[in-house]
Amino acid sequence: MDESSATRNQYLAAVCVNIISLSHGGFCGWTSASFVELASPNSTLKSGPLDKYQIGWIGSLLCVGGALGTIFFSWCADKIGRKRCLLLIGTPALLGWWIIPFAQNSLHLCLARLLGGFGGGGIFSVIPLYVTEFSGDKSRGILGTFLIVACNTGILVAFILGNFFTYSAVAWILSSLPLLFILCFAFLPESPQYLINRNNIKEAEKSMRYFRNVKYSKHSLPLPVQMEMDKLLDRAQSTESAPREAQVGQKDLLYNHKARKAFLIGVALMALNQFCGCFAMINYTANIFEQSGSSLSPNISAIVVGVIQLLGSCASTLLVERAGRKLLLVISSIGTGIGLGCLGVYIYLNALGYDTQPFAWIPIASFSFTIFIGCWGVLTLPFVLVSEIMPPKIRSSGSMLCTLCMWTFAFVLIKYLPLMSAIMGMHGMMFFFASCSLSGALFVIVFVPETKGKSIEEILEKL
């Protein structure tokens, strides 16, 4: 059987599971056009137009929900399985969309965003886990990037819909995605690794046959697939043979050198993912272009950036198994720093009163370049790397804590982005994000291992 045929069902599963990521991307992008509409004098809310304080809470509560969802769904992933846990994620996502059209005040919108974020916490903690456990070594990187590609597609769809429809109509349209996810994903099997960990060898073999596109028969598995099964079995048996270590799996994050290093790298990558500033600025794309003096309308600028963002994440998917994770992260971090630095200089000169009209193209060009190059690595690959470098014994808890850190960083940035802009100026904020990106590039060069094409065992040996 050729390689493309063997990985066909893996690609199908990655597409199906990330339909819910499309929905979460919609939640992230929904605020851009909606905040402009809801803060205007023509706001349809009975409580009147939103002020900056309310906008800050509505934007940031996505991250609060994300933190809570990370804890809850990471626990569920081990207790009830990856598949059931992922199906459960569809419920808060659906409820979040359905609340928005009936919202009468900012509190209702806060609840909707909290539920959307709650589902998002499960998406970013369980999907990488599920994909890592069913994918082969050569396809793991590509399939891992589908999460961010789907999120970016959802953001773009929300930007486009927000330009043509009201915020409530956008919510009704995007509420179809959680329903579609539940319908499609319900037919996929549980991950082989989880089934083996639960000593369900027969179902694990069926799952492995599906993900390696091997037809079910009474005969034994093909040799390469059987070798994969044996690896999974050996991994599970080695954990069982050390019950004392297994009981202190979370303590390994403090006392085991490799586990501790993997965890700290994971936290640093999540910090880079957020403090590069890209995710925070996406939530306020329209506002940023309005304040930067761009000649394009805020919503059109946001759509252009959304297209660039999607192209960047697609480039990451194409390059991740060719160039490798580490090189893409370094290029992405440096490029993000340069792009934000240029945008900061333009905004600063504009604030000083210089005639910047001949260079009015710089804001959208710099921001678009920043998002494009950011999607090559800093916005996409941390989630892939965290699930790859974590030892299997602590993968669930370690990934949960790293994702929890990401949501904490995101909350601080989204909540206080308007305040940072007021204190530091828009230019100062850009310079801050640029310095974080360049510092992140240095960290990746020194500490992050390359994982391209390597088995989990080979990756752990390099830590």
Sine and cosine of phi, psi and omega as CSV:
sin_phi,cos_phi,sin_psi,cos_psi,sin_omega,cos_omega
0.00,0.00,0.75,-0.66,-0.01,-1.00
-0.97,0.26,0.25,-0.97,-0.12,-0.99
-0.91,0.42,-0.63,0.78,-0.03,-1.00
-0.90,0.43,-0.59,0.80,0.04,-1.00
-0.94,0.34,-0.61,0.79,-0.03,-1.00
-0.93,0.37,-0.46,0.89,-0.05,-1.00
-0.98,-0.19,0.03,1.00,-0.08,-1.00
-0.83,0.55,-0.76,0.65,-0.03,-1.00
-0.94,0.35,-0.44,0.90,0.08,-1.00
-0.92,0.40,-0.68,0.74,0.04,-1.00
-0.91,0.42,-0.67,0.75,0.02,-1.00
-0.87,0.49,-0.70,0.71,0.00,-1.00
-0.90,0.43,-0.66,0.76,0.00,-1.00
-0.90,0.44,-0.62,0.79,0.04,-1.00
-0.92,0.39,-0.74,0.68,-0.05,-1.00
-0.89,0.45,-0.70,0.71,-0.06,-1.00
-0.93,0.37,-0.44,0.90,-0.05,-1.00
-1.00,-0.02,0.13,0.99,0.17,-0.99
-0.88,0.47,-0.59,0.81,0.03,-1.00
-0.94,0.35,-0.45,0.89,0.09,-1.00
-0.93,0.37,-0.54,0.84,0.11,-0.99
-0.85,0.53,-0.71,0.70,0.01,-1.00
-0.88,0.48,-0.68,0.73,0.00,-1.00
-0.92,0.39,-0.61,0.79,0.09,-1.00
-0.86,0.52,-0.62,0.78,0.07,-1.00
-0.87,0.50,-0.65,0.76,0.05,-1.00
-0.88,0.47,-0.64,0.77,-0.01,-1.00
-0.93,0.38,-0.65,0.76,-0.05,-1.00
-1.00,0.09,-0.31,0.95,-0.06,-1.00
-0.85,0.53,-0.57,0.82,-0.09,-1.00
-0.92,0.38,-0.50,0.87,-0.13,-0.99
-0.83,0.55,-0.87,0.50,0.01,-1.00
-0.98,0.21,-0.55,0.84,-0.08,-1.00
-0.91,0.41,-0.62,0.78,0.01,-1.00
-0.89,0.45,-0.60,0.80,0.05,-1.00
-0.89,0.46,-0.68,0.73,-0.01,-1.00
-0.94,0.34,-0.70,0.72,-0.09,-1.00
-0.96,0.26,-0.38,0.93,0.01,-1.00
-1.00,-0.04,-0.10,0.99,-0.02,-1.00
-0.99,0.16,0.31,-0.95,0.05,-1.00
-0.87,0.49,-0.34,0.94,-0.01,-1.00
-1.00,0.01,0.25,0.97,-0.01,-1.00
-0.82,0.58,0.69,-0.72,-0.02,-1.00
-1.00,0.06,-0.04,1.00,0.04,-1.00
-0.93,0.37,0.68,-0.73,0.01,-1.00
-0.90,0.43,-0.47,0.88,-0.01,-1.00
-0.98,0.18,-0.10,0.99,0.02,-1.00
0.99,-0.14,-0.02,-1.00,-0.03,-1.00
-0.87,0.50,0.51,-0.86,0.04,-1.00
-0.98,0.22,0.61,-0.79,0.12,-0.99
-0.99,-0.14,0.04,-1.00,-0.07,-1.00
-0.89,0.46,-0.58,0.81,0.01,-1.00
-0.89,0.45,-0.72,0.69,0.00,-1.00
-0.92,0.40,-0.66,0.75,0.02,-1.00
-0.88,0.48,-0.64,0.77,0.02,-1.00
-0.88,0.48,-0.68,0.74,0.00,-1.00
-0.95,0.32,-0.66,0.75,0.01,-1.00
-0.89,0.46,-0.67,0.74,0.02,-1.00
-0.91,0.41,-0.69,0.72,-0.13,-0.99
-0.99,0.16,-0.37,0.93,-0.03,-1.00
-0.92,0.39,-0.30,0.95,0.15,-0.99
-0.84,0.53,-0.62,0.78,-0.03,-1.00
-0.97,0.24,-0.58,0.82,0.08,-1.00
-0.89,0.46,-0.73,0.68,0.08,-1.00
-0.87,0.50,-0.62,0.79,0.02,-1.00
-0.88,0.47,-0.66,0.75,0.02,-1.00
-0.90,0.43,-0.71,0.71,0.02,-1.00
-0.90,0.43,-0.66,0.75,0.01,-1.00
-0.91,0.42,-0.58,0.81,0.04,-1.00
-0.87,0.50,-0.73,0.68,0.00,-1.00
-0.90,0.43,-0.75,0.66,-0.09,-1.00
-0.92,0.39,-0.76,0.65,-0.09,-1.00
-0.96,0.26,-0.46,0.89,0.11,-0.99
-0.91,0.42,-0.63,0.78,0.07,-1.00
-0.91,0.41,-0.70,0.71,0.01,-1.00
-0.88,0.47,-0.60,0.80,-0.05,-1.00
-0.86,0.51,-0.57,0.82,0.03,-1.00
-1.00,0.10,-0.51,0.86,-0.08,-1.00
-0.99,0.13,-0.71,0.71,-0.08,-1.00
-0.92,-0.40,-0.05,1.00,0.04,-1.00
0.97,-0.22,0.40,-0.92,-0.03,-1.00
-0.90,0.43,-0.69,0.72,-0.10,-1.00
-0.91,0.42,-0.79,0.62,-0.01,-1.00
-0.88,0.48,-0.62,0.79,0.01,-1.00
-0.89,0.46,-0.70,0.72,0.00,-1.00
-0.91,0.42,-0.63,0.77,0.06,-1.00
-0.89,0.46,-0.57,0.82,0.01,-1.00
-0.91,0.42,-0.50,0.87,-0.03,-1.00
-0.88,0.47,-0.48,0.88,-0.02,-1.00
-0.88,0.48,-0.46,0.89,-0.07,-1.00
-0.92,0.39,-0.82,0.57,0.03,-1.00
-0.90,0.44,-0.54,0.84,0.03,-1.00
-0.89,0.46,-0.68,0.73,0.00,-1.00
-0.92,0.40,-0.71,0.71,0.00,-1.00
-0.89,0.45,-0.61,0.79,0.02,-1.00
-0.86,0.51,-0.69,0.72,0.02,-1.00
-0.93,0.36,-0.62,0.78,-0.08,-1.00
-0.95,0.32,-0.43,0.90,0.01,-1.00
-0.95,0.31,-0.58,0.81,-0.12,-0.99
-0.82,0.57,-0.74,0.67,-0.04,-1.00
-0.89,0.45,-0.42,0.91,-0.03,-1.00
-0.99,-0.14,0.06,1.00,-0.06,-1.00
-0.90,0.43,0.71,-0.70,0.02,-1.00
-0.95,-0.31,-0.33,0.94,-0.03,-1.00
-0.45,-0.89,-0.02,-1.00,-0.07,-1.00
-0.91,0.41,-0.50,0.86,0.00,-1.00
-0.90,0.44,-0.63,0.78,0.04,-1.00
-0.90,0.43,-0.66,0.75,0.04,-1.00
-0.92,0.39,-0.58,0.81,0.07,-1.00
-0.88,0.48,-0.68,0.74,0.01,-1.00
-0.90,0.44,-0.67,0.75,0.02,-1.00
-0.88,0.47,-0.70,0.71,0.01,-1.00
-0.93,0.37,-0.59,0.81,0.03,-1.00
-0.89,0.46,-0.70,0.71,0.02,-1.00
-0.92,0.39,-0.66,0.75,0.05,-1.00
-0.88,0.48,-0.66,0.75,0.05,-1.00
-0.93,0.38,-0.58,0.82,0.03,-1.00
-0.86,0.52,-0.70,0.71,0.08,-1.00
-0.92,0.40,-0.61,0.79,0.02,-1.00
-0.88,0.47,-0.57,0.82,0.05,-1.00
-0.87,0.50,-0.65,0.76,0.06,-1.00
-0.93,0.37,-0.60,0.80,-0.01,-1.00
-0.87,0.49,-0.76,0.65,-0.08,-1.00
-0.98,0.21,-0.27,0.96,0.02,-1.00
-0.98,-0.18,-0.54,0.84,-0.11,-0.99
-0.99,-0.15,-0.61,0.79,-0.02,-1.00
-0.87,0.48,-0.74,0.67,0.06,-1.00
-0.85,0.53,-0.59,0.81,0.03,-1.00
-0.90,0.44,-0.76,0.65,-0.02,-1.00
-0.89,0.46,-0.71,0.70,-0.04,-1.00
-0.92,0.40,-0.68,0.74,0.02,-1.00
-0.87,0.50,-0.59,0.80,-0.09,-1.00
-0.98,0.19,-0.37,0.93,0.03,-1.00
-0.97,-0.25,-0.23,0.97,-0.10,-0.99
-1.00,-0.01,0.43,-0.90,0.06,-1.00
-0.98,0.18,0.22,-0.98,-0.05,-1.00
-0.87,0.50,-0.60,0.80,-0.09,-1.00
-0.99,0.14,-0.33,0.95,-0.02,-1.00
-0.95,-0.30,-0.10,1.00,-0.12,-0.99
-0.87,0.49,-0.67,0.75,-0.03,-1.00
-0.91,0.41,-0.74,0.68,-0.01,-1.00
-0.88,0.47,-0.74,0.67,-0.03,-1.00
-0.90,0.43,-0.52,0.85,0.03,-1.00
-0.92,0.40,-0.49,0.87,-0.01,-1.00
-0.98,0.22,-0.24,0.97,0.01,-1.00
-0.85,0.53,-0.51,0.86,-0.02,-1.00
-0.84,0.54,-0.77,0.64,-0.05,-1.00
-0.97,0.24,-0.55,0.83,0.08,-1.00
-0.86,0.51,-0.70,0.72,0.01,-1.00
-0.91,0.40,-0.68,0.74,0.04,-1.00
-0.87,0.49,-0.70,0.72,-0.01,-1.00
-0.92,0.39,-0.57,0.82,0.08,-1.00
-0.90,0.44,-0.68,0.74,0.04,-1.00
-0.89,0.45,-0.63,0.77,0.04,-1.00
-0.88,0.47,-0.71,0.70,0.00,-1.00
-0.89,0.46,-0.69,0.73,0.02,-1.00
-0.86,0.50,-0.67,0.74,0.02,-1.00
-0.91,0.42,-0.64,0.77,0.05,-1.00
-0.87,0.49,-0.73,0.68,-0.05,-1.00
-0.92,0.39,-0.74,0.68,0.00,-1.00
-0.88,0.47,-0.61,0.79,0.00,-1.00
-0.91,0.42,-0.39,0.92,0.02,-1.00
-0.98,0.19,-0.35,0.94,-0.08,-1.00
-0.91,-0.42,-0.37,0.93,-0.07,-1.00
-0.82,-0.57,0.27,-0.96,0.10,-1.00
-0.95,0.31,0.28,-0.96,-0.04,-1.00
-0.88,0.48,-0.55,0.83,-0.01,-1.00
-0.96,0.28,-0.60,0.80,0.05,-1.00
-0.91,0.42,-0.63,0.78,0.05,-1.00
-0.87,0.50,-0.66,0.75,0.00,-1.00
-0.89,0.46,-0.68,0.73,0.03,-1.00
-0.88,0.47,-0.68,0.73,-0.03,-1.00
-0.90,0.43,-0.74,0.67,-0.07,-1.00
-0.97,0.26,-0.25,0.97,0.05,-1.00
-0.93,0.37,-0.22,0.98,0.04,-1.00
-0.95,0.31,-0.38,0.92,-0.07,-1.00
-0.92,0.40,-0.72,0.69,0.07,-1.00
-0.86,0.51,-0.60,0.80,0.04,-1.00
-0.91,0.42,-0.69,0.72,0.03,-1.00
-0.89,0.46,-0.64,0.77,0.03,-1.00
-0.86,0.51,-0.75,0.66,-0.03,-1.00
-0.87,0.49,-0.65,0.76,0.00,-1.00
-0.91,0.42,-0.67,0.75,-0.06,-1.00
-0.98,0.20,-0.69,0.72,-0.12,-0.99
-0.97,0.25,-0.38,0.93,-0.05,-1.00
-0.86,0.51,-0.39,0.92,-0.08,-1.00
-1.00,-0.05,-0.03,1.00,0.00,-1.00
-1.00,0.02,0.46,-0.89,-0.03,-1.00
-0.99,0.12,0.22,-0.98,0.13,-0.99
-0.93,0.36,0.36,-0.93,0.00,-1.00
-0.94,0.35,0.60,-0.80,-0.01,-1.00
-0.86,0.51,-0.64,0.77,-0.03,-1.00
-0.88,0.48,-0.69,0.72,0.00,-1.00
-0.90,0.43,-0.67,0.74,-0.02,-1.00
-0.90,0.43,-0.63,0.78,0.04,-1.00
-0.92,0.40,-0.66,0.75,0.04,-1.00
-0.87,0.50,-0.46,0.89,0.04,-1.00
-1.00,-0.08,0.19,0.98,0.06,-1.00
0.88,0.47,0.47,0.88,0.05,-1.00
-0.98,-0.20,0.96,0.27,-0.16,-0.99
-0.92,0.40,-0.63,0.78,-0.03,-1.00
-0.89,0.47,-0.73,0.68,0.03,-1.00
-0.93,0.37,-0.55,0.84,0.04,-1.00
-0.89,0.45,-0.63,0.77,0.03,-1.00
-0.91,0.40,-0.65,0.76,0.05,-1.00
-0.89,0.46,-0.67,0.74,0.02,-1.00
-0.89,0.45,-0.69,0.73,0.01,-1.00
-0.90,0.44,-0.63,0.77,0.05,-1.00
-0.87,0.50,-0.67,0.74,-0.01,-1.00
-0.91,0.42,-0.77,0.64,-0.09,-1.00
-0.95,0.32,-0.34,0.94,0.08,-1.00
-0.97,-0.23,0.15,0.99,0.08,-1.00
0.83,0.56,0.72,0.70,0.06,-1.00
-0.95,-0.32,0.85,-0.52,-0.03,-1.00
-0.89,0.46,0.60,-0.80,-0.01,-1.00
-0.94,0.33,0.72,-0.69,0.06,-1.00
-0.41,-0.91,0.14,-0.99,0.01,-1.00
-0.97,0.23,-0.26,0.97,-0.02,-1.00
-0.97,0.25,0.28,-0.96,-0.01,-1.00
-0.94,0.33,0.26,-0.96,0.00,-1.00
-0.92,0.39,0.47,-0.88,0.14,-0.99
-0.83,0.55,0.49,-0.87,-0.13,-0.99
-0.81,0.59,-0.75,0.67,-0.01,-1.00
-0.87,0.49,-0.64,0.77,0.00,-1.00
-0.94,0.34,-0.62,0.78,0.04,-1.00
-0.90,0.45,-0.60,0.80,0.03,-1.00
-0.91,0.42,-0.62,0.79,0.07,-1.00
-0.90,0.44,-0.69,0.72,0.03,-1.00
-0.87,0.49,-0.69,0.73,0.00,-1.00
-0.88,0.47,-0.62,0.79,0.04,-1.00
-0.89,0.47,-0.71,0.71,0.01,-1.00
-0.90,0.44,-0.66,0.75,0.02,-1.00
-0.90,0.43,-0.70,0.72,0.02,-1.00
-0.88,0.48,-0.64,0.77,-0.01,-1.00
-0.90,0.44,-0.69,0.72,-0.01,-1.00
-0.92,0.38,-0.66,0.75,-0.01,-1.00
-0.93,0.38,-0.58,0.82,0.01,-1.00
-0.92,0.39,-0.55,0.84,0.06,-1.00
-0.94,0.35,-0.67,0.74,-0.01,-1.00
-0.92,0.38,-0.52,0.85,-0.04,-1.00
-0.96,0.27,-0.14,0.99,0.05,-1.00
-0.83,-0.56,0.93,0.38,-0.09,-1.00
-0.87,0.49,-0.52,0.85,-0.01,-1.00
-0.91,0.42,-0.68,0.73,0.02,-1.00
-0.92,0.39,-0.63,0.78,-0.05,-1.00
-0.89,0.46,-0.56,0.83,-0.02,-1.00
-0.94,0.33,-0.40,0.92,-0.02,-1.00
-0.93,-0.37,0.57,0.82,-0.04,-1.00
-0.79,0.61,-0.70,0.71,-0.02,-1.00
-0.95,0.31,-0.48,0.88,0.06,-1.00
-0.93,0.38,-0.39,0.92,0.04,-1.00
-0.85,0.52,-0.45,0.90,0.02,-1.00
-0.88,0.47,-0.40,0.91,0.02,-1.00
-0.98,-0.18,-0.60,0.80,-0.20,-0.98
-0.95,-0.30,-0.34,0.94,0.03,-1.00
-1.00,-0.06,0.82,-0.58,-0.13,-0.99
-0.87,0.50,-0.75,0.66,-0.05,-1.00
-0.92,0.39,-0.67,0.74,0.01,-1.00
-0.91,0.42,-0.67,0.74,0.00,-1.00
-0.90,0.43,-0.67,0.74,0.01,-1.00
-0.91,0.42,-0.68,0.74,0.02,-1.00
-0.87,0.49,-0.67,0.74,-0.01,-1.00
-0.91,0.42,-0.71,0.70,-0.01,-1.00
-0.91,0.42,-0.62,0.78,0.09,-1.00
-0.89,0.46,-0.67,0.74,0.02,-1.00
-0.87,0.49,-0.70,0.71,0.01,-1.00
-0.90,0.44,-0.68,0.73,0.01,-1.00
-0.89,0.45,-0.64,0.77,0.02,-1.00
-0.92,0.40,-0.61,0.79,0.06,-1.00
-0.92,0.38,-0.59,0.81,0.07,-1.00
-0.90,0.44,-0.68,0.74,0.05,-1.00
-0.89,0.46,-0.67,0.75,0.02,-1.00
-0.83,0.55,-0.60,0.80,-0.06,-1.00
-1.00,-0.08,-0.68,0.73,-0.09,-1.00
-0.99,0.16,-0.02,1.00,0.24,-0.97
-0.94,0.33,-0.27,0.96,0.14,-0.99
1.00,0.04,-0.15,0.99,-0.12,-0.99
-0.90,0.44,-0.74,0.67,-0.05,-1.00
-0.90,0.43,-0.67,0.74,0.00,-1.00
-0.88,0.47,-0.67,0.74,-0.05,-1.00
-0.95,0.31,-0.47,0.88,0.03,-1.00
-0.87,0.49,-0.59,0.81,0.00,-1.00
-0.92,0.38,-0.33,0.94,-0.02,-1.00
-0.82,-0.58,0.50,0.87,-0.10,-1.00
-0.80,0.60,-0.78,0.62,-0.05,-1.00
-0.87,0.49,-0.67,0.74,-0.02,-1.00
-0.91,0.42,-0.64,0.77,-0.04,-1.00
-0.90,0.44,-0.70,0.72,0.01,-1.00
-0.92,0.38,-0.55,0.84,0.03,-1.00
-0.91,0.41,-0.68,0.74,-0.03,-1.00
-0.97,0.24,-0.45,0.89,-0.06,-1.00
-0.99,0.15,-0.13,0.99,0.05,-1.00
1.00,0.09,0.35,0.94,0.02,-1.00
-0.90,0.45,0.59,-0.80,-0.03,-1.00
-0.98,0.22,-0.33,0.95,0.04,-1.00
-0.98,0.18,0.44,-0.90,0.07,-1.00
-0.91,0.41,0.51,-0.86,-0.06,-1.00
-0.82,0.57,-0.69,0.72,-0.05,-1.00
-0.93,0.36,-0.63,0.78,0.04,-1.00
-0.92,0.40,-0.65,0.76,0.06,-1.00
-0.86,0.51,-0.67,0.74,0.00,-1.00
-0.90,0.45,-0.64,0.76,0.01,-1.00
-0.90,0.43,-0.68,0.73,0.02,-1.00
-0.87,0.50,-0.70,0.71,0.02,-1.00
-0.89,0.45,-0.63,0.78,0.03,-1.00
-0.88,0.48,-0.64,0.77,0.04,-1.00
-0.90,0.43,-0.72,0.69,0.01,-1.00
-0.88,0.48,-0.66,0.75,0.01,-1.00
-0.88,0.47,-0.69,0.73,0.01,-1.00
-0.91,0.41,-0.66,0.75,0.04,-1.00
-0.88,0.47,-0.63,0.78,0.02,-1.00
-0.90,0.44,-0.68,0.73,0.00,-1.00
-0.94,0.34,-0.54,0.84,0.09,-1.00
-0.92,0.39,-0.61,0.79,0.06,-1.00
-0.88,0.47,-0.63,0.78,0.04,-1.00
-0.88,0.48,-0.66,0.75,0.01,-1.00
-0.88,0.48,-0.64,0.77,-0.03,-1.00
-0.96,0.28,-0.51,0.86,-0.14,-0.99
-0.99,-0.12,-0.32,0.95,-0.19,-0.98
-0.88,0.47,-0.57,0.82,0.02,-1.00
-1.00,-0.06,0.00,1.00,0.06,-1.00
-0.97,-0.22,-0.83,0.55,-0.04,-1.00
-0.99,0.13,-0.44,0.90,-0.04,-1.00
0.99,-0.10,0.35,-0.94,-0.06,-1.00
-0.93,0.36,-0.70,0.71,-0.13,-0.99
-0.91,0.42,-0.74,0.67,-0.01,-1.00
-0.88,0.47,-0.69,0.73,0.01,-1.00
-0.89,0.45,-0.63,0.78,0.03,-1.00
-0.90,0.44,-0.67,0.74,-0.01,-1.00
-0.91,0.41,-0.76,0.65,0.02,-1.00
-0.86,0.51,-0.69,0.72,-0.02,-1.00
-0.89,0.45,-0.70,0.72,-0.02,-1.00
-0.90,0.43,-0.72,0.70,0.00,-1.00
-0.91,0.42,-0.70,0.72,0.00,-1.00
-0.88,0.47,-0.65,0.76,0.04,-1.00
-0.88,0.47,-0.68,0.73,0.03,-1.00
-0.88,0.47,-0.67,0.74,0.01,-1.00
-0.91,0.41,-0.72,0.70,-0.02,-1.00
-0.88,0.48,-0.70,0.72,0.01,-1.00
-0.93,0.37,-0.57,0.82,0.05,-1.00
-0.88,0.47,-0.69,0.72,0.03,-1.00
-0.89,0.45,-0.67,0.74,0.02,-1.00
-0.90,0.43,-0.63,0.77,0.03,-1.00
-0.89,0.45,-0.67,0.75,0.02,-1.00
-0.88,0.47,-0.70,0.72,0.00,-1.00
-0.88,0.48,-0.75,0.67,-0.04,-1.00
-0.90,0.44,-0.61,0.79,0.00,-1.00
-0.91,0.42,-0.73,0.68,0.02,-1.00
-0.90,0.44,-0.62,0.79,0.03,-1.00
-0.90,0.45,-0.64,0.77,0.00,-1.00
-0.93,0.37,-0.51,0.86,0.01,-1.00
-0.97,0.22,-0.14,0.99,0.06,-1.00
0.99,-0.14,0.13,0.99,0.04,-1.00
-0.94,0.35,0.45,-0.89,0.03,-1.00
-0.98,0.22,0.98,-0.21,-0.02,-1.00
-0.97,-0.23,0.12,0.99,-0.06,-1.00
-0.85,0.53,-0.65,0.76,0.05,-1.00
-0.88,0.47,-0.31,0.95,-0.03,-1.00
-0.92,-0.40,0.49,0.87,-0.05,-1.00
-0.90,0.43,-0.25,0.97,0.02,-1.00
-0.98,0.20,-0.26,0.96,-0.11,-0.99
-0.89,0.46,-0.69,0.72,-0.04,-1.00
-0.84,0.55,-0.77,0.64,-0.05,-1.00
-0.95,0.30,-0.54,0.84,0.04,-1.00
-0.92,0.39,-0.71,0.70,-0.01,-1.00
-0.92,0.40,-0.72,0.69,-0.01,-1.00
-0.91,0.42,-0.67,0.75,0.00,-1.00
-0.90,0.43,-0.69,0.72,0.04,-1.00
-0.88,0.47,-0.67,0.74,-0.01,-1.00
-0.87,0.49,-0.74,0.68,0.00,-1.00
-0.92,0.40,-0.67,0.75,-0.01,-1.00
-0.87,0.49,-0.78,0.62,-0.05,-1.00
-0.95,0.30,-0.49,0.87,0.06,-1.00
-0.90,0.43,-0.60,0.80,0.00,-1.00
-0.95,0.32,-0.25,0.97,0.11,-0.99
-0.91,0.42,-0.55,0.84,-0.13,-0.99
-0.52,-0.85,-0.89,0.46,-0.19,-0.98
-0.91,0.42,-0.45,0.89,0.00,-1.00
-1.00,-0.04,-0.30,0.95,-0.11,-0.99
-0.92,-0.39,-0.70,0.71,-0.22,-0.98
-0.99,0.17,-0.40,0.92,0.04,-1.00
-0.82,0.58,-0.61,0.79,-0.01,-1.00
-0.94,0.35,-0.58,0.81,0.05,-1.00
-0.92,0.39,-0.75,0.67,-0.08,-1.00
-0.92,0.40,-0.65,0.76,-0.02,-1.00
-0.87,0.50,-0.69,0.73,-0.01,-1.00
-0.95,0.31,-0.39,0.92,-0.01,-1.00
-0.99,0.13,-0.64,0.77,-0.14,-0.99
-1.00,0.05,-0.25,0.97,0.00,-1.00
-0.96,0.29,0.76,-0.65,0.12,-0.99
-0.84,0.55,0.64,-0.77,-0.07,-1.00
-0.79,0.62,-0.57,0.82,-0.07,-1.00
-0.90,0.43,-0.53,0.85,-0.04,-1.00
-0.89,-0.46,0.27,0.96,-0.09,-1.00
-0.86,0.50,-0.69,0.72,-0.05,-1.00
-0.92,0.39,-0.77,0.63,-0.03,-1.00
-0.94,0.34,-0.62,0.78,0.01,-1.00
-0.91,0.41,-0.70,0.71,0.04,-1.00
-0.90,0.43,-0.61,0.79,0.02,-1.00
-0.88,0.48,-0.72,0.69,-0.04,-1.00
-0.92,0.39,-0.62,0.78,0.04,-1.00
-0.91,0.41,-0.68,0.73,0.02,-1.00
-0.91,0.40,-0.58,0.81,0.05,-1.00
-0.89,0.46,-0.66,0.75,0.07,-1.00
-0.88,0.48,-0.66,0.75,0.01,-1.00
-0.86,0.51,-0.71,0.70,-0.02,-1.00
-0.92,0.40,-0.57,0.82,0.04,-1.00
-0.90,0.43,-0.74,0.68,0.04,-1.00
-0.86,0.51,-0.69,0.73,-0.04,-1.00
-0.90,0.44,-0.65,0.76,0.02,-1.00
-0.87,0.50,-0.75,0.66,-0.02,-1.00
-0.86,0.52,-0.70,0.71,-0.05,-1.00
-0.93,0.36,-0.74,0.67,-0.05,-1.00
-0.93,0.37,-0.64,0.77,-0.02,-1.00
-0.91,0.42,-0.66,0.75,-0.13,-0.99
-0.96,-0.29,0.19,0.98,0.05,-1.00
-0.87,0.50,-0.72,0.69,0.06,-1.00
-0.88,0.48,-0.61,0.79,0.02,-1.00
-0.93,0.37,-0.67,0.74,0.06,-1.00
-0.86,0.50,-0.66,0.75,0.01,-1.00
-0.90,0.44,-0.62,0.79,0.00,-1.00
-0.94,0.33,-0.62,0.79,-0.06,-1.00
-0.99,0.16,-0.77,0.64,-0.10,-0.99
-1.00,0.00,-0.29,0.96,-0.18,-0.98
0.99,0.12,0.45,-0.89,0.02,-1.00
-0.86,0.51,-0.59,0.81,-0.02,-1.00
-0.93,0.38,-0.65,0.76,0.02,-1.00
-0.90,0.45,-0.60,0.80,0.03,-1.00
-0.90,0.43,-0.66,0.75,0.02,-1.00
-0.91,0.42,-0.66,0.75,0.02,-1.00
-0.91,0.42,-0.60,0.80,0.05,-1.00
-0.89,0.45,-0.75,0.66,0.01,-1.00
-0.89,0.45,-0.62,0.79,0.00,-1.00
-0.89,0.45,-0.67,0.74,0.00,-1.00
-0.92,0.40,-0.58,0.81,0.06,-1.00
-0.90,0.43,-0.65,0.76,-0.01,-1.00
-0.91,0.42,-0.69,0.72,-0.01,-1.00
-0.93,0.37,-0.60,0.80,0.07,-1.00
-0.91,0.42,-0.61,0.79,0.04,-1.00
-0.89,0.45,-0.60,0.80,0.03,-1.00
-0.88,0.48,-0.67,0.74,0.03,-1.00
-0.89,0.45,-0.67,0.75,0.02,-1.00
-0.88,0.48,-0.71,0.71,-0.02,-1.00
-0.88,0.48,-0.69,0.73,-0.01,-1.00
-0.86,0.51,-0.65,0.76,-0.12,-0.99
-0.99,0.11,-0.64,0.77,-0.24,-0.97
-0.91,-0.42,-0.44,0.90,-0.16,-0.99
-1.00,0.07,0.81,-0.59,0.02,-1.00
-0.99,0.17,0.42,-0.91,0.11,-0.99
-0.99,0.14,0.70,-0.71,-0.05,-1.00
-0.87,-0.49,0.03,1.00,-0.08,-1.00
-0.85,0.52,0.83,-0.56,0.10,-0.99
0.93,0.36,0.16,0.99,-0.06,-1.00
-0.98,-0.19,0.53,-0.85,0.09,-1.00
-0.96,0.27,0.25,-0.97,0.01,-1.00
-0.85,0.52,-0.63,0.77,-0.01,-1.00
-0.90,0.43,-0.67,0.75,0.01,-1.00
-0.92,0.40,-0.60,0.80,0.03,-1.00
-0.90,0.43,-0.70,0.72,-0.03,-1.00
-0.91,0.41,-0.52,0.85,0.03,-1.00
-0.91,0.42,-0.48,0.87,-0.04,-1.00
-0.99,0.14,-0.23,0.97,-0.01,-1.00
-0.97,0.24,0.00,0.00,0.00,0.00
